[in-house]
Amino acid sequence: MSDTIERWHRAAANKDAAALNDLLAEEATFHSPVVHTPQVGKAITRKYLAAAFEVLNGEQFRYVREIIGERDAMPTNRPRRIAKPQCASASLWQGGRSAV
């Protein structure tokens, strides 16, 4: 999983949405407090994460922690001027192994 997380951080830091193609499983699911319902599938998950690369990698947000499980990972970010954290997660596993 550590290689997966390292690849994720490189893609996010470089705003490299194309790298998501190799990172996401076909059945990837995106969860967000903003979207309210799980978004299922690689294509839609890629769109949300590509947009997040642009919005959440700026000066207005910062990562505060990440939760890493056996089959998924969740970065938690927070607006710099708002105290309540906002979370988004995507299941990044494919065929029982990490796809990130």
HELIX and SHEET records of a PDB file:
HELIX    1   1 SER A    2  ALA A   13  1                                  12    
HELIX    2   2 ALA A   17  ALA A   19  5                                   3    
HELIX    3   3 LEU A   20  LEU A   23  1                                   4    
HELIX    4   4 LYS A   42  LEU A   56  1                                  15    
SHEET    1   A 3 GLN A  39  VAL A  40  0                                        
SHEET    2   A 3 THR A  29  HIS A  31 -1                                        
SHEET    3   A 3 SER A  89  ALA A  90 -1                                        
SHEET    1   B 3 PHE A  61  ILE A  68  0                                        
SHEET    2   B 3 ALA A  73  PRO A  79 -1                                        
SHEET    3   B 3 GLN A  86  CYS A  87 -1                                        
SHEET    1   C 2 TRP A  93  GLN A  94  0                                        
SHEET    2   C 2 ARG A  97  SER A  98 -1                                        
END                                                                             
